[in-house]
Amino acid sequence: MSQQPVLLTGYDAKRCARRVHNEWDPSIEKVEWEVPASLQMRFDAGIAFEVTIFNELEASLADSRYVDLSDVRGKANAIAATVQAMEDDVDVILGGWLPDDTEGGRTGRPDILLGTSGGYLPGDVKGHRIVARRAKGTLSYSTIEDPSDILTANGFGAETAARFDDYLQLAHYWRMLEAIGRAPQGPPRGFIIGSDIVPDLTTSGRLLTWVDLDTALFETYSRSRGTAKRSALERYDHEQGFRLKVARAAASGEPALVQPIFTDECESCPWLDYCRDVAGESVASRQIKSGRLSVREWAALADAGVVSIEDLAGLDPSDPALQASYLPEVTHLKDPLGRLMTAIRRARMIRDGRNLERETTGPISVPRADVEIDFDIEWDPDDHVYLWGALVNRAGEEPVYRPVVAWRELDDAGAIALAESFATWLRGQIAAAAAAGQSLLVYHYAHPEPAYLKRLLGEPAVADLLAHFVDLLPIIREHYFGLFGLGIKKVAPEFGFNWRDEDPGGLQSQLWLMEARAANDEVARLSGQKRILAYNEDDVRATAAIRNGL
């Protein structure tokens, strides 16, 4: 029997329950995990964003109003400092650590604690947007200059379902504050400081977005009613309570209460290889990686005896017995039978070794021109486009790759100037084609290329260019179904194209850029730049391969 108290963090309620088991089962050897570079980049970006927000708060508040405990070393010291700050009625506590709630099985350190009448409210810093424009919405918010003054604004609202994890984390800290008698009277609430900049509401544009934790916002499964809306606290109490049972059973050496079910979360989990060994190769949730079913759907299928790819591929979704056992467990989902049929289709493609299936017959119509330019962009972690790549194709000539690139770090003005350089070059190509009596089209795959042009230069300013653009993705969607989705990296190989780089991808290219920018050695810097250019050239050549293959 483990003597260590089971304490779950603010992240555990939103994590895979099997991961919680693995971390608390003393019989499982703990894994050494090298964080993938792309994931580490996101971690680093999150830490840097938190530092930025803390700096902004400290700059806007009088010294007497805040304390920053981020640099306090050791859990016990950090808890003691946080408790002392609360006893001293400090308005804003940054980087604190709440006392463990051993009875509730909780530990955690909210990014921010904001003093209010009778207690403290939890806040978190998130490097994503939390504010949405809504015609009938009302947003509760504060400014960083006066975080305690809660204001409202019509025409905006806090994201809900898309930011469910944020609500769960705040609910965790609220329960911890309750456990030590520091939660104020009144409705449970917390706030998020996201990446939103909303100059309509405050000069700096930076907001504390307030969210209600006891308002029924989230539609979930209900055994008695099919679906029911529940609050963040209700959802948190259920998820936390279940994972606490899982963790305590694991810590006590009892059999696992949950078996591995593979989701998108697994790709960034240190236990992935271990769970693969436990589950085996043939389990359906492991092999279907696009259009995955939810954990509840997979569990309902397992209860019906459907576990392996072969089981799923051989399933008849119209079987009344299957529907009678399966559908009552997934009534909260939209079109659960359609989702199941799609999963069955993917299982059959895996069984039969097919990655792409044609859904139509006859010729596929693709606009063509005398001059055809394939187009792809790359942007850095700050969302600045630093590379506009084009492949110019003229009949009877070898295609020519033409990058418009800036290797230095860009600010907004630099990104706009680079976009203008590309637009000027493209207008020259269009004018030259017109002078020669030739037509010209620009092909891209998905929406980022035109979207960034419009965002950087304004849609009216690039309307003449956009008139020549052709998006190949809608054409692919009309005619094909993809086992692993219809992203260009999955589709192009089916048309005979493969990238030269062993690990191609947008996130990876951002890492290469960061490494090249940071390199002190010119050879390393030039090598990184060359790798990025080759990757981008392959992206535009992949677009050409799909276009010609259609």
C-alpha positions as CSV (number, residue, x, y, z in Angstrom):
1,M,0.0,0.0,0.0
2,S,1.5,3.3,-1.1
3,Q,2.1,5.9,1.7
4,Q,2.3,8.7,-0.8
5,P,-0.9,10.6,-0.9
6,V,-2.5,10.6,-4.3
7,L,-2.6,14.2,-5.6
8,L,-3.7,15.1,-9.0
9,T,-2.8,18.4,-10.8
10,G,-5.0,20.9,-12.6
11,Y,-4.1,19.1,-15.9
12,D,-5.1,15.6,-14.8
13,A,-8.9,16.0,-15.1
14,K,-8.5,16.8,-18.8
15,R,-5.9,14.1,-19.4
16,C,-6.2,10.5,-20.5
17,A,-7.3,8.3,-17.5
18,R,-4.8,5.6,-18.5
19,R,-2.0,8.1,-18.3
20,V,-3.0,8.8,-14.7
21,H,-3.0,5.0,-14.0
22,N,0.5,4.6,-15.5
23,E,1.9,7.5,-13.4
24,W,0.6,6.1,-10.1
25,D,1.1,2.4,-10.6
26,P,4.3,1.5,-8.7
27,S,4.8,-1.7,-10.7
28,I,5.2,0.2,-14.0
29,E,8.8,1.4,-14.7
30,K,8.7,5.1,-15.2
31,V,9.7,6.1,-18.6
32,E,12.5,8.4,-19.7
33,W,10.9,10.8,-22.2
34,E,12.6,13.1,-24.6
35,V,10.1,15.8,-25.3
36,P,9.7,16.1,-29.1
37,A,11.2,19.3,-30.4
38,S,7.9,20.5,-31.8
39,L,6.2,20.0,-28.5
40,Q,9.0,21.6,-26.6
41,M,8.6,24.6,-28.8
42,R,5.0,24.9,-27.8
43,F,6.0,24.6,-24.1
44,D,8.6,27.2,-24.5
45,A,6.2,29.5,-26.3
46,G,3.7,29.1,-23.4
47,I,6.3,29.9,-20.8
48,A,7.5,33.0,-22.8
49,F,3.9,34.2,-23.1
50,E,3.3,33.8,-19.3
51,V,6.4,35.9,-18.7
52,T,5.1,38.5,-21.1
53,I,1.8,38.7,-19.3
54,F,3.4,38.8,-15.8
55,N,5.6,41.7,-17.0
56,E,2.6,43.6,-18.4
57,L,0.7,43.1,-15.1
58,E,3.7,44.2,-13.0
59,A,4.2,47.3,-15.2
60,S,0.5,48.3,-14.9
61,L,0.1,47.7,-11.1
62,A,1.6,49.6,-8.2
63,D,4.3,47.6,-6.4
64,S,2.1,47.3,-3.3
65,R,-0.6,45.5,-5.2
66,Y,1.2,42.4,-6.4
67,V,3.8,39.8,-5.5
68,D,5.6,37.6,-8.0
69,L,6.5,34.2,-6.5
70,S,7.6,32.6,-9.8
71,D,11.2,32.4,-8.6
72,V,10.5,30.9,-5.2
73,R,12.3,27.5,-5.2
74,G,10.8,24.4,-3.6
75,K,7.2,23.4,-3.2
76,A,7.0,24.0,0.5
77,N,8.5,27.4,0.2
78,A,6.2,28.4,-2.6
79,I,3.1,27.2,-0.6
80,A,4.3,29.1,2.4
81,A,4.9,32.3,0.4
82,T,1.5,32.0,-1.2
83,V,-0.3,31.5,2.1
84,Q,1.6,34.5,3.6
85,A,0.6,36.7,0.6
86,M,-3.0,35.8,1.0
87,E,-2.8,36.5,4.7
88,D,-1.3,39.9,3.8
89,D,-4.3,40.5,1.5
90,V,-2.0,41.1,-1.6
91,D,-4.3,41.9,-4.5
92,V,-2.5,40.0,-7.2
93,I,-0.4,36.9,-6.5
94,L,1.6,35.7,-9.5
95,G,3.2,32.2,-9.8
96,G,1.9,31.0,-6.4
97,W,1.3,27.4,-5.2
98,L,-1.8,26.5,-3.2
99,P,-1.6,24.1,-0.2
100,D,-2.3,20.5,-1.2
101,D,-5.9,19.3,-0.8
102,T,-5.1,15.7,0.4
103,E,-8.7,14.8,1.0
104,G,-9.8,15.9,-2.4
105,G,-6.6,14.5,-4.0
106,R,-5.5,17.8,-5.5
107,T,-2.3,19.8,-5.9
108,G,-1.7,22.8,-8.1
109,R,-0.3,26.2,-8.8
110,P,-2.6,28.7,-10.6
111,D,-0.8,31.3,-12.6
112,I,-2.6,34.1,-10.9
113,L,-4.7,34.6,-7.7
114,L,-6.8,37.7,-7.6
115,G,-7.9,39.1,-4.3
116,T,-11.6,39.9,-3.9
117,S,-14.0,40.5,-1.0
118,G,-13.7,37.4,1.2
119,G,-11.1,35.4,-0.7
120,Y,-9.2,34.8,-4.0
121,L,-10.3,34.0,-7.5
122,P,-8.1,31.8,-9.8
123,G,-6.7,32.9,-13.1
124,D,-4.6,31.2,-15.8
125,V,-2.5,32.5,-18.7
126,K,-3.0,30.7,-22.0
127,G,-1.3,31.4,-25.3
128,H,-4.5,31.1,-27.3
129,R,-7.6,33.1,-27.9
130,I,-10.5,33.0,-25.5
131,V,-12.6,35.9,-26.7
132,A,-15.1,35.5,-29.6
133,R,-17.2,38.1,-31.4
134,R,-20.8,37.2,-30.9
135,A,-23.7,39.4,-32.1
136,K,-25.9,38.4,-29.1
137,G,-23.0,37.8,-26.7
138,T,-22.0,39.6,-23.5
139,L,-18.4,39.4,-22.3
140,S,-17.4,39.8,-18.6
141,Y,-13.8,41.2,-18.5
142,S,-11.3,43.2,-16.7
143,T,-8.3,45.2,-17.8
144,I,-4.7,44.5,-16.7
145,E,-4.6,48.1,-15.3
146,D,-7.5,47.3,-12.9
147,P,-8.0,43.5,-12.8
148,S,-10.5,43.7,-9.9
149,D,-13.0,45.9,-11.8
150,I,-15.2,43.5,-13.7
151,L,-16.8,45.1,-16.8
152,T,-19.2,43.9,-19.5
153,A,-19.3,44.4,-23.2
154,N,-22.0,43.4,-25.7
155,G,-21.0,41.8,-29.0
156,F,-18.3,39.6,-27.5
157,G,-18.3,36.4,-25.5
158,A,-16.0,33.9,-23.9
159,E,-15.3,30.7,-25.8
160,T,-16.8,27.7,-24.2
161,A,-16.7,24.2,-25.8
162,A,-13.5,25.1,-27.7
163,R,-11.8,26.0,-24.4
164,F,-13.3,23.3,-22.2
165,D,-9.9,22.4,-20.8
166,D,-9.4,25.9,-19.5
167,Y,-12.6,25.7,-17.6
168,L,-11.6,22.4,-16.0
169,Q,-8.3,23.8,-14.8
170,L,-10.0,26.8,-13.2
171,A,-12.5,24.5,-11.6
172,H,-9.6,22.5,-10.1
173,Y,-8.1,25.7,-8.5
174,W,-11.5,26.8,-7.3
175,R,-12.0,23.5,-5.4
176,M,-8.5,23.9,-3.9
177,L,-9.4,27.5,-2.7
178,E,-12.6,26.1,-1.2
179,A,-10.6,23.4,0.6
180,I,-8.5,26.0,2.4
181,G,-11.4,28.4,3.0
182,R,-10.1,31.0,0.6
183,A,-12.9,30.9,-2.1
184,P,-15.1,34.0,-1.8
185,Q,-18.8,33.9,-1.3
186,G,-20.8,34.2,-4.5
187,P,-20.9,32.3,-7.8
188,P,-17.7,30.3,-8.6
189,R,-15.7,32.0,-11.3
190,G,-12.2,32.4,-12.7
191,F,-10.5,34.2,-15.5
192,I,-8.2,33.5,-18.4
193,I,-5.7,35.9,-19.9
194,G,-5.4,34.8,-23.5
195,S,-3.5,36.0,-26.5
196,D,-6.5,38.1,-27.6
197,I,-5.8,41.8,-28.2
198,V,-9.2,43.7,-28.2
199,P,-8.5,47.4,-28.6
200,D,-12.2,48.1,-28.7
201,L,-12.4,47.5,-25.0
202,T,-9.1,48.8,-23.5
203,T,-6.1,50.8,-24.7
204,S,-3.6,47.9,-24.3
205,G,-6.1,45.4,-25.8
206,R,-5.2,42.9,-23.1
207,L,-8.1,41.4,-21.2
208,L,-8.9,39.2,-18.2
209,T,-11.8,37.2,-19.6
210,W,-14.1,36.0,-16.8
211,V,-15.8,32.6,-17.0
212,D,-18.6,31.2,-14.9
213,L,-17.8,27.8,-13.4
214,D,-21.4,26.9,-12.2
215,T,-23.3,27.8,-15.3
216,A,-24.5,24.8,-17.4
217,L,-22.5,25.4,-20.6
218,F,-21.3,22.0,-21.8
219,E,-23.5,19.4,-23.4
220,T,-22.6,15.9,-22.2
221,Y,-23.8,12.4,-22.2
222,S,-26.6,11.6,-19.7
223,R,-27.7,8.0,-19.1
224,S,-31.2,9.0,-18.1
225,R,-31.8,11.9,-20.6
226,G,-29.4,11.1,-23.5
227,T,-27.9,14.6,-23.3
228,A,-27.6,17.2,-20.5
229,K,-25.9,20.5,-20.1
230,R,-23.6,20.7,-17.2
231,S,-21.4,23.3,-15.6
232,A,-17.6,23.3,-15.6
233,L,-17.6,22.4,-11.9
234,E,-20.0,19.4,-12.5
235,R,-17.8,18.2,-15.4
236,Y,-14.7,18.7,-13.4
237,D,-16.0,16.9,-10.3
238,H,-16.9,13.9,-12.5
239,E,-13.6,13.8,-14.4
240,Q,-11.5,14.4,-11.4
241,G,-13.4,12.0,-9.2
242,F,-13.0,9.2,-11.8
243,R,-9.3,9.8,-12.3
244,L,-8.8,9.9,-8.5
245,K,-10.4,6.4,-8.3
246,V,-8.1,5.3,-11.1
247,A,-5.0,6.7,-9.5
248,R,-5.8,5.4,-6.0
249,A,-6.5,1.9,-7.4
250,A,-3.2,2.0,-9.3
251,A,-1.2,3.2,-6.2
252,S,-2.7,0.4,-4.2
253,G,-1.7,-2.2,-6.7
254,E,-5.2,-3.0,-7.8
255,P,-6.0,-4.1,-11.4
256,A,-6.2,-1.2,-13.8
257,L,-9.7,0.4,-14.1
258,V,-9.0,1.5,-17.6
259,Q,-7.3,0.1,-20.7
260,P,-5.4,2.2,-23.3
261,I,-7.6,3.9,-25.8
262,F,-5.7,6.0,-28.4
263,T,-6.6,9.6,-29.1
264,D,-4.8,12.6,-30.5
265,E,-3.5,13.3,-27.0
266,C,-1.3,10.1,-27.3
267,E,1.0,11.7,-29.8
268,S,2.4,14.0,-27.1
269,C,2.3,11.5,-24.2
270,P,5.4,9.9,-22.7
271,W,3.5,6.7,-22.2
272,L,2.7,6.1,-25.9
273,D,5.1,3.3,-26.4
274,Y,4.1,1.6,-23.2
275,C,0.4,1.8,-24.0
276,R,1.1,0.4,-27.5
277,D,2.7,-2.6,-25.9
278,V,-0.2,-3.1,-23.5
279,A,-2.9,-2.7,-26.2
280,G,-1.2,-4.6,-29.0
281,E,-0.9,-3.8,-32.7
282,S,-4.4,-4.6,-33.9
283,V,-6.5,-2.5,-31.6
284,A,-8.7,-0.3,-33.7
285,S,-8.2,3.0,-31.8
286,R,-4.4,2.7,-32.3
287,Q,-4.6,2.3,-36.1
288,I,-7.2,4.9,-36.9
289,K,-5.4,8.2,-36.6
290,S,-7.7,10.5,-38.6
291,G,-11.3,11.1,-37.8
292,R,-10.9,9.2,-34.5
293,L,-13.8,8.3,-32.4
294,S,-14.1,9.6,-28.8
295,V,-13.1,7.6,-25.8
296,R,-16.7,6.9,-25.0
297,E,-17.4,5.6,-28.5
298,W,-14.4,3.3,-28.4
299,A,-15.5,2.0,-25.0
300,A,-19.0,1.4,-26.2
301,L,-17.6,-0.6,-29.1
302,A,-15.4,-2.6,-26.8
303,D,-18.5,-3.4,-24.6
304,A,-20.0,-4.8,-27.8
305,G,-17.0,-6.9,-28.5
306,V,-15.5,-4.7,-31.2
307,V,-11.8,-4.1,-30.4
308,S,-9.5,-4.9,-33.3
309,I,-9.3,-3.4,-36.8
310,E,-10.7,-6.7,-38.1
311,D,-13.6,-6.5,-35.7
312,L,-14.4,-3.0,-36.8
313,A,-13.9,-3.7,-40.5
314,G,-16.4,-6.6,-40.3
315,L,-19.0,-4.7,-38.4
316,D,-22.5,-4.2,-39.9
317,P,-23.7,-0.8,-38.6
318,S,-27.3,-1.7,-39.5
319,D,-27.3,-4.6,-37.1
320,P,-30.2,-4.0,-34.7
321,A,-28.4,-5.8,-31.8
322,L,-25.4,-3.6,-32.3
323,Q,-27.4,-0.4,-32.4
324,A,-29.4,-1.4,-29.3
325,S,-26.2,-1.7,-27.3
326,Y,-24.1,1.0,-28.9
327,L,-26.3,4.0,-29.7
328,P,-27.7,4.5,-26.1
329,E,-24.1,5.1,-25.0
330,V,-23.4,7.9,-27.5
331,T,-26.6,9.8,-27.7
332,H,-24.9,13.1,-26.8
333,L,-22.9,13.0,-30.1
334,K,-24.1,14.4,-33.3
335,D,-24.8,11.7,-35.9
336,P,-23.1,8.8,-33.9
337,L,-24.1,6.2,-36.5
338,G,-22.6,8.3,-39.3
339,R,-19.4,8.6,-37.3
340,L,-19.3,4.9,-36.7
341,M,-19.9,4.2,-40.5
342,T,-16.9,6.4,-41.3
343,A,-14.7,4.6,-38.8
344,I,-15.8,1.3,-40.3
345,R,-14.8,2.6,-43.7
346,R,-11.4,3.6,-42.5
347,A,-11.0,0.2,-40.8
348,R,-11.7,-1.5,-44.1
349,M,-9.2,0.7,-45.9
350,I,-6.5,-0.3,-43.4
351,R,-7.4,-3.9,-43.8
352,D,-7.2,-3.6,-47.5
353,G,-4.1,-1.4,-47.7
354,R,-5.7,1.7,-49.3
355,N,-4.9,5.2,-48.2
356,L,-7.1,7.2,-50.7
357,E,-10.4,6.3,-52.3
358,R,-12.1,7.9,-55.2
359,E,-15.7,8.8,-54.5
360,T,-16.7,10.0,-57.9
361,T,-16.4,8.7,-61.5
362,G,-15.4,10.3,-64.7
363,P,-12.9,13.2,-65.4
364,I,-12.1,15.7,-62.7
365,S,-12.2,19.3,-63.9
366,V,-9.2,21.4,-62.8
367,P,-8.8,24.9,-64.2
368,R,-5.6,25.1,-66.3
369,A,-3.6,28.0,-67.7
370,D,-0.6,28.7,-70.0
371,V,1.5,29.8,-67.0
372,E,0.8,27.8,-63.8
373,I,2.3,28.9,-60.4
374,D,2.2,26.6,-57.4
375,F,2.3,28.6,-54.2
376,D,3.1,27.9,-50.5
377,I,4.1,29.9,-47.5
378,E,6.0,29.4,-44.2
379,W,5.5,31.4,-41.0
380,D,7.5,31.6,-37.9
381,P,6.4,31.0,-34.2
382,D,5.3,34.7,-34.0
383,D,2.9,34.1,-36.9
384,H,5.0,36.2,-39.3
385,V,5.2,34.9,-42.9
386,Y,9.0,34.8,-43.7
387,L,8.9,32.8,-46.9
388,W,6.6,33.0,-49.9
389,G,7.5,30.2,-52.2
390,A,6.4,29.8,-55.8
391,L,7.0,27.2,-58.6
392,V,6.6,28.8,-62.0
393,N,5.6,26.3,-64.7
394,R,5.6,27.2,-68.4
395,A,4.9,24.7,-71.2
396,G,8.1,23.2,-72.6
397,E,10.3,24.6,-69.8
398,E,11.6,23.2,-66.6
399,P,9.7,24.6,-63.6
400,V,11.5,27.3,-61.7
401,Y,11.3,27.7,-57.9
402,R,11.2,31.3,-56.8
403,P,11.3,32.1,-53.0
404,V,10.7,35.5,-51.5
405,V,12.3,35.1,-48.1
406,A,13.6,37.0,-45.1
407,W,15.8,35.1,-42.6
408,R,16.0,37.9,-40.0
409,E,13.3,38.1,-37.3
410,L,10.3,40.0,-38.6
411,D,8.1,42.4,-36.9
412,D,4.6,43.3,-38.3
413,A,6.0,46.0,-40.5
414,G,8.7,43.6,-41.9
415,A,6.1,40.9,-42.6
416,I,3.9,43.4,-44.5
417,A,6.9,44.6,-46.5
418,L,7.8,41.0,-47.4
419,A,4.3,40.3,-48.5
420,E,4.3,43.4,-50.6
421,S,7.5,42.2,-52.3
422,F,5.8,38.9,-53.1
423,A,2.7,40.7,-54.4
424,T,4.8,42.9,-56.6
425,W,6.7,39.9,-58.0
426,L,3.4,38.1,-58.7
427,R,1.8,41.1,-60.4
428,G,4.9,41.2,-62.6
429,Q,4.3,37.6,-63.6
430,I,0.6,38.2,-64.3
431,A,1.4,41.3,-66.4
432,A,4.1,39.5,-68.4
433,A,1.7,36.6,-69.2
434,A,-1.0,39.0,-70.2
435,A,1.5,40.9,-72.5
436,A,2.3,37.6,-74.2
437,G,-1.4,36.7,-74.6
438,Q,-1.2,34.0,-72.0
439,S,-3.4,33.0,-69.1
440,L,-2.0,32.6,-65.6
441,L,-3.3,30.7,-62.5
442,V,-1.9,30.4,-59.0
443,Y,-2.5,27.1,-57.2
444,H,-2.4,26.5,-53.5
445,Y,-3.6,23.7,-51.1
446,A,-6.0,24.9,-48.4
447,H,-6.6,28.5,-47.2
448,P,-3.5,29.9,-45.5
449,E,-1.9,31.5,-48.6
450,P,-4.8,33.8,-49.6
451,A,-5.8,34.3,-45.9
452,Y,-2.3,35.7,-45.0
453,L,-2.2,37.9,-48.1
454,K,-5.6,39.4,-47.2
455,R,-4.7,39.8,-43.6
456,L,-1.3,41.4,-44.2
457,L,-2.2,43.7,-47.2
458,G,-5.9,44.0,-47.0
459,E,-8.4,42.2,-49.2
460,P,-9.1,45.1,-51.6
461,A,-5.4,45.6,-52.2
462,V,-4.9,42.0,-53.3
463,A,-8.2,41.3,-55.1
464,D,-6.5,41.4,-58.4
465,L,-4.1,38.6,-57.3
466,L,-6.8,36.5,-55.7
467,A,-8.8,36.5,-59.0
468,H,-6.0,34.2,-60.3
469,F,-6.0,31.8,-57.3
470,V,-7.2,28.2,-57.4
471,D,-7.5,26.1,-54.2
472,L,-7.0,22.4,-54.9
473,L,-8.2,21.1,-51.5
474,P,-12.0,21.6,-52.3
475,I,-11.5,19.7,-55.5
476,I,-9.8,16.9,-53.6
477,R,-12.6,16.9,-51.0
478,E,-15.2,16.6,-53.8
479,H,-13.7,13.5,-55.3
480,Y,-11.7,11.6,-52.6
481,F,-11.8,10.1,-49.2
482,G,-8.6,9.8,-47.2
483,L,-7.7,7.2,-44.7
484,F,-5.5,9.7,-42.8
485,G,-7.4,12.8,-43.9
486,L,-6.8,15.0,-47.0
487,G,-3.8,17.0,-45.9
488,I,-1.2,17.6,-48.6
489,K,1.4,15.4,-46.8
490,K,-1.1,12.5,-47.0
491,V,-2.5,13.1,-50.5
492,A,0.6,13.9,-52.5
493,P,2.3,10.5,-52.1
494,E,-0.8,8.9,-53.7
495,F,0.0,11.0,-56.7
496,G,3.6,9.8,-56.8
497,F,5.3,12.6,-54.9
498,N,7.5,12.3,-51.7
499,W,9.3,15.0,-49.7
500,R,13.1,14.8,-49.6
501,D,13.2,15.6,-45.9
502,E,12.7,12.6,-43.6
503,D,10.6,14.7,-41.2
504,P,8.6,17.3,-43.2
505,G,6.1,19.5,-41.5
506,G,5.2,23.1,-40.7
507,L,6.1,22.8,-37.0
508,Q,9.4,21.2,-37.9
509,S,10.2,24.0,-40.3
510,Q,9.7,26.5,-37.5
511,L,12.2,24.6,-35.5
512,W,14.7,24.7,-38.3
513,L,14.1,28.4,-38.7
514,M,14.7,29.0,-34.9
515,E,17.9,26.9,-35.0
516,A,19.1,28.7,-38.1
517,R,18.5,32.1,-36.6
518,A,20.2,31.1,-33.3
519,A,23.2,29.5,-35.0
520,N,26.6,31.2,-34.4
521,D,28.2,29.1,-37.0
522,E,27.6,30.3,-40.6
523,V,27.7,26.8,-42.0
524,A,25.0,25.6,-39.6
525,R,22.9,28.7,-40.4
526,L,23.2,28.3,-44.1
527,S,22.4,24.6,-43.8
528,G,19.2,25.3,-41.9
529,Q,18.1,27.9,-44.4
530,K,18.8,25.4,-47.3
531,R,16.7,22.8,-45.5
532,I,13.8,25.2,-45.2
533,L,14.0,26.2,-48.8
534,A,14.1,22.6,-50.0
535,Y,11.1,21.8,-47.8
536,N,9.1,24.7,-49.2
537,E,10.1,23.8,-52.7
538,D,8.9,20.3,-52.1
539,D,5.6,21.7,-50.8
540,V,5.0,23.6,-54.1
541,R,6.1,20.6,-56.2
542,A,3.7,18.5,-54.2
543,T,0.9,20.9,-55.2
544,A,2.0,20.6,-58.8
545,A,2.0,16.8,-58.6
546,I,-1.6,16.7,-57.3
547,R,-2.7,19.2,-59.9
548,N,-1.2,17.3,-62.7
549,G,-2.3,14.0,-61.3
550,L,-6.0,15.1,-61.2
